[in-house]
Amino acid sequence: MRVIDCSTKVCAVIGNPVAHSLSPAIHNAAFEYLGLNFVYVACPVEDVKGAMAGMRALKNFRGMSVTIPHKIEIMKYVDEISPVDRNIGSINTVIHEKNRLIGLGTDGVGALRALTDNDVEIDGKNILMLGAGGASRAICFTLAQQTRLKEMSILDIDSSQLQGLHNDLETGTTISVKSRLMTEDALSEEMAKADIIIHCTPIGMHPNVDTSLVPPDLFRSGQVVFDIVYNPLETKLLSDAKSRGLKVIQGVEMFINQAALQFEKFTGVDAPVEVMRRIVMENLKS
């Protein structure tokens, strides 16, 4: 058995709900594999301000993963956030460092790593973002600031959310960005010119696994399709794209990458990525 003592560093995922989270299984397996005196727990939280006060008070409380619906509110209670993450407008990680709480995001970098690990050429390409929520914001800003894409188009059904992201990208980056309300015509027109499609909505997520935002006849040869939904492993969107001979990237790649980045921030050591991957796959296939 692992020994938990006064020196044990505590990490947690907070959200509401969090019972479904795979983060405790992933991080605890990685801690155990490397023999680190850390433990990771899931904490359902409604009072974000109180949770952050508790983190400050507990000297052993090293790190926090933040999930829905707290990724925006939590920014009010940390001491430091990078300009990039302030532009994004949400964070998913908090580090307790020398009595300071440092907030950051790993979703965007995790998505970029998933693309590059799969040898996807981004520079000079047209990217279509389906959805303008928190994850989409993180990915949009990361791609805008770390690649040289040709154009980014964003579709969403929420006009306010869509316009907000569009304005923030125009103000905070130099990319060419276009946004449109999601309609059948808009989707058809944007799919016709997209090189890389990144799906950032809950459509197709378990248990509604038989749904997809993109009709199969809109795919064209040479496109890359990346769905950030990771349960199921292969969504209908990815299955349809694969049946048309397209390159597909599963959302589990982003999930593992962002978790590995969090682990490295928590511990200061390289994450055992394959151990983390194995735990994720075992849980998703069970």
C-alpha positions in Angstrom: 0.0 0.0 0.0 1.0 3.6 -0.6 2.0 5.5 2.5 0.0 8.7 2.9 1.6 11.0 5.5 2.2 14.6 6.5 4.4 15.1 3.5 1.9 13.8 0.9 1.0 16.4 -1.7 -2.7 16.6 -2.5 -4.2 17.2 -5.9 -7.8 17.3 -6.9 -10.3 17.8 -9.6 -13.2 20.2 -8.8 -16.4 20.6 -10.7 -20.1 19.8 -10.5 -20.5 16.9 -11.2 -17.1 15.1 -11.1 -18.2 11.5 -10.3 -17.5 10.5 -13.9 -14.0 12.0 -14.0 -11.1 9.7 -15.1 -8.6 12.2 -13.6 -8.1 10.4 -10.2 -7.4 7.1 -11.9 -5.0 8.6 -14.4 -3.0 10.7 -12.0 -2.9 8.2 -9.1 -1.6 5.5 -11.5 1.1 7.9 -12.7 2.1 8.9 -9.1 2.3 5.3 -8.1 4.3 4.3 -11.2 7.0 7.0 -10.4 6.9 6.5 -6.6 5.8 10.0 -5.9 4.3 11.0 -2.6 1.2 12.5 -4.1 -2.5 11.6 -4.0 -5.3 12.8 -6.3 -9.0 13.0 -5.4 -12.3 14.2 -7.0 -14.2 16.9 -5.1 -17.7 18.0 -6.1 -17.7 21.7 -5.6 -20.4 24.4 -5.8 -18.6 27.1 -3.7 -15.6 28.0 -5.8 -14.4 30.9 -3.6 -14.5 28.6 -0.5 -12.6 25.9 -2.3 -9.9 28.2 -3.3 -9.6 29.6 0.2 -9.2 26.0 1.4 -6.5 25.4 -1.1 -4.6 28.5 0.2 -5.0 27.3 3.8 -3.8 23.7 3.2 0.0 23.8 2.6 0.0 20.2 1.2 -2.6 21.2 -1.4 -0.4 21.3 -4.5 -2.6 21.3 -7.6 -6.1 21.4 -8.9 -7.8 20.4 -12.1 -10.9 22.4 -12.9 -13.8 21.2 -14.9 -17.3 22.3 -15.8 -18.8 24.6 -14.7 -16.0 26.4 -12.9 -13.3 27.2 -15.6 -14.3 30.8 -15.9 -15.3 31.7 -12.3 -12.1 30.3 -10.8 -10.1 32.9 -12.6 -11.3 35.5 -10.0 -9.6 33.7 -7.1 -6.1 33.1 -8.3 -3.1 35.4 -8.0 -1.5 34.9 -11.4 -2.7 34.0 -14.9 -0.6 34.3 -18.1 -1.7 36.8 -20.8 -2.5 33.9 -23.1 -4.9 32.3 -20.6 -6.5 35.7 -19.8 -7.2 36.1 -23.5 -8.7 32.6 -23.6 -11.0 33.5 -20.7 -10.9 30.3 -18.8 -8.4 28.0 -17.0 -8.4 24.3 -16.1 -5.4 24.1 -13.7 -4.3 25.8 -10.5 -0.9 25.3 -8.9 -0.1 26.2 -5.3 3.3 27.7 -5.4 4.9 29.5 -2.4 1.6 30.8 -1.0 0.5 31.9 -4.5 -2.2 30.4 -6.7 -1.2 30.2 -10.3 -3.9 29.6 -12.9 -3.2 28.2 -16.4 -4.8 26.2 -19.2 -3.7 22.9 -20.8 -6.6 22.2 -23.1 -5.3 24.2 -26.1 -1.7 22.9 -25.8 -3.1 19.4 -25.4 -5.1 19.8 -28.6 -2.1 21.2 -30.5 0.1 18.3 -29.3 -2.6 15.8 -30.5 -2.5 17.4 -34.0 1.3 17.5 -34.2 1.8 14.0 -32.8 -0.4 12.8 -35.6 1.8 14.6 -38.2 -1.0 17.1 -39.2 0.4 20.1 -41.1 -1.3 23.2 -39.7 0.6 26.1 -41.3 -1.1 27.5 -44.3 -4.3 25.6 -43.7 -7.9 26.5 -43.3 -9.3 25.4 -40.0 -13.0 25.0 -39.2 -14.0 25.1 -35.5 -17.4 23.6 -34.7 -18.4 25.2 -31.4 -17.3 28.4 -29.6 -17.3 27.3 -26.0 -14.5 27.1 -23.5 -12.5 24.3 -25.1 -12.9 25.9 -28.5 -11.6 29.2 -27.1 -8.5 27.5 -25.7 -7.8 25.7 -29.0 -8.4 28.8 -31.1 -6.0 31.0 -29.2 -3.4 28.3 -29.0 -3.5 27.7 -32.7 -3.6 31.4 -33.5 -0.5 32.1 -31.4 1.6 29.0 -32.0 1.0 28.2 -35.7 0.7 30.0 -39.0 -2.7 28.9 -40.2 -4.3 30.5 -43.2 -7.8 31.2 -41.9 -9.9 30.1 -39.0 -13.7 29.8 -39.4 -16.0 29.3 -36.4 -19.6 28.1 -36.4 -21.9 28.0 -33.4 -25.6 28.3 -32.6 -25.0 30.8 -29.8 -24.6 34.2 -31.4 -23.4 35.9 -28.3 -20.7 33.3 -27.5 -19.7 33.2 -31.1 -19.3 37.0 -31.4 -17.4 37.1 -28.2 -14.8 34.6 -29.4 -14.6 36.3 -32.8 -13.9 39.7 -31.2 -11.4 38.4 -28.7 -9.5 36.6 -31.5 -9.4 39.8 -33.6 -8.3 41.8 -30.6 -5.8 39.4 -29.1 -4.2 37.7 -32.2 -3.3 38.5 -35.8 -5.1 35.6 -37.5 -7.7 35.9 -40.2 -10.9 34.8 -38.5 -14.5 34.4 -39.7 -17.5 33.5 -37.6 -21.0 32.5 -38.7 -24.1 31.1 -37.1 -24.4 27.4 -37.5 -26.9 26.6 -40.3 -27.0 23.9 -42.9 -25.9 26.3 -45.6 -23.1 27.8 -43.5 -21.8 24.3 -42.5 -21.9 23.2 -46.1 -20.0 26.2 -47.4 -17.3 26.1 -44.7 -16.8 22.3 -45.0 -16.1 22.9 -48.7 -13.0 24.8 -48.0 -11.8 23.4 -44.6 -8.6 21.5 -44.5 -8.9 20.6 -40.8 -12.2 20.2 -38.9 -12.1 20.4 -35.1 -15.3 19.5 -33.3 -15.8 21.1 -29.9 -19.5 20.5 -29.1 -21.0 17.8 -26.9 -22.8 16.3 -29.9 -22.0 12.6 -30.3 -20.9 12.3 -26.6 -22.0 9.3 -24.6 -24.9 8.4 -24.3 -26.0 10.1 -27.5 -23.5 8.2 -29.6 -25.5 8.0 -32.8 -25.5 11.7 -33.6 -23.1 13.8 -35.6 -23.0 17.5 -36.5 -21.6 16.8 -40.0 -23.5 14.9 -42.7 -21.1 12.4 -44.3 -21.6 13.9 -47.8 -19.9 17.1 -46.8 -16.5 15.5 -46.3 -14.0 15.9 -49.1 -10.7 14.1 -49.8 -7.6 15.2 -47.9 -9.4 16.6 -44.8 -8.4 15.9 -41.2 -11.1 15.5 -38.6 -10.4 15.9 -34.9 -13.2 15.4 -32.4 -12.4 16.4 -28.9 -15.2 14.2 -27.5 -13.4 11.2 -26.0 -16.3 9.0 -24.9 -17.0 7.1 -27.0 -13.4 6.6 -28.4 -14.7 6.7 -31.9 -17.7 9.1 -32.3 -20.1 8.9 -35.2 -18.3 12.0 -36.7 -15.0 10.1 -36.7 -16.5 6.9 -38.0 -18.2 8.7 -40.9 -15.0 10.6 -41.7 -12.9 7.4 -41.6 -15.4 5.6 -43.9 -14.6 8.4 -46.4 -10.9 7.7 -46.1 -10.1 10.8 -44.1 -7.4 11.1 -41.4 -9.1 11.2 -37.9 -7.9 12.1 -34.4 -9.7 10.9 -31.4 -10.5 13.2 -28.5 -8.7 10.9 -26.1 -5.4 12.2 -27.5 -6.2 15.7 -26.3 -7.5 14.4 -23.0 -4.3 12.4 -22.3 -2.0 15.3 -23.4 -3.7 17.9 -21.2 -3.6 15.5 -18.2 0.1 14.9 -18.8 0.8 18.6 -18.9 -1.1 19.1 -15.7 0.8 16.2 -14.1 4.1 17.9 -15.0 3.0 21.2 -13.5 1.9 19.4 -10.3 5.1 17.3 -9.9 7.9 19.0 -11.8 8.8 15.7 -13.5 8.0 14.2 -16.9 4.6 12.4 -17.1 4.6 8.7 -17.7 2.3 9.2 -20.7 1.9 5.6 -21.7 0.9 4.6 -18.2 -1.7 7.4 -18.3 -2.9 6.3 -21.7 -3.3 2.7 -20.6 -5.5 3.7 -17.7 -7.7 5.9 -19.9 -8.1 3.1 -22.4 -8.9 0.5 -19.8 -11.6 2.7 -18.3 -13.2 3.8 -21.6 -13.3 0.2 -22.9 -14.7 -1.3 -19.7 
